[in-house]
Amino acid sequence: MKHKSNKRDRAAIKVFSCSVLQVFSLILLEKKVVVQSRDYSALTVSILSLTKLLYPLEYMFPVIPLLPVSMSGSEQLLLAPTPYIIGIPTSFLVVKRSVALPDDVWLVDLDEAKITPPAEMAVADIPALPEPEAKVLRNHLKQVRCEDPQTSIRPTYT
């Protein structure tokens, strides 16, 4: 009998394809993180998964798993002065043409498995997590990732 993973399982795995340790570091450093995807389910589950990885710590800043394009003035939330984790549909920046991400926002694209840093920054500027904790977390994430054969996306950086 073949193991069939459902859509929610595949969605939860997408976040791990996009260099979760680097995104996790950004969250620990209290950076502004915007995650985008065409798949609303993947977006929501990914953001909630990232906040759960912090346990036993708790993320005390705004977390918006899906910022709707249709909500009037929703783009104003991206201008918040505090750190945040906000999920947006890939179409958000296209529909809200007059909106540009603030200069201090890290953009994580789940569909392309790509992290785009703010202006004058590079992905290489994200500090590595300390060892041996990073190794333990990396091994746990590999175990989760190996459970779904459809996760063959490799991260790319700009």
Secondary structure, DSSP 4 states (H G I P E B T S, - for coil): ------HHHHHHHHHHHTTHHHHHHHHHTT-EEEEEES-HHHHHHHHHHHHHTTTTS---S-EES---TTSTTGGGGGG-SS--EEEEETTHHHHSTT----TTEEEEETTTTEEEPPTT--GGGSPPPPTTHHHHHHHHHHHHHHT-TT-----EE-
